[in-house]
């Protein structure tokens, strides 16, 4: 059986790299044998190690909302679970039900339930209270991670940014406005469990399975899609990689990206200016790279690619593609067939 806890830990460490944390120190302080972890597929990350990892990652990044931001940036595809959900689900309701059943593969602290009401439904994460008291950092950061993670993955399954009605947390929030930004809804403190409320209509919406194929292809080729000439480790390179691997969230704003890198939008813009590029330039690079990659396969329609890249009208995509390559998407697509 696949080691999904290790996959989650690997994704967390990869995110830590994006946040400029030294992995060797992070692992050592969390009592994780970095060499054994990287070489042994069956390496077991224990609950105390995971609790230490959440605590140390939050402290080293200076981000008290590390779990929330990690959930915002990550995809189910990175855990290897999305294929099982897509293959067994036709609607968002079915996908959430199956995701709840698979949650135990990555954590034994939380269970998930979907409750249906007349006009709304809720996603509830309820914790094993004894484990929550024993591993307090895992409880908080994992709970916040899961709420943000589920919300943003539903975006990917629908190819739209959904808008919850509210979210609640079982403790006081230090930065409520940041929670509202990530979760796109009012947030409340309510004794009990982690909870997010959405319009009932979302449950019956069909998932876009073809996008899973696009995303899988993307994840497999990310390493080869980075433009030549980009210096590894520069802010430009790291933002390009982040946008590329989160391309299903094509509407990522400057504010959202800056928050992911734990800096203000003004600071991010200033640092990029020092590297001779703007945020919008990087967004255009990502769109161009993805457009050429998708059309090169010959497997996807121009309208579909335009939609995935965030163009509401195919004509806008056609103009942009011609500006990038000197050809229309139709001519480029036909040449590759």
PyMOL commands that set and color helices and strands:
alter all, ss='L'
color gray80, all
select helices_A, chain A and resi 4-18+23-29+34-39+47-61+66-73+76-79+82-87+92-105+129-134+136-158+176-183+200-204+209-225+235-245+254-260+265-274+279-297+302-308+314-325+329-336
alter helices_A, ss='H'
color red, helices_A
select strands_A, chain A and resi 110-116+120-127+166-169+186-189+194-199
alter strands_A, ss='S'
color yellow, strands_A
deselect
rebuild
show_as cartoon
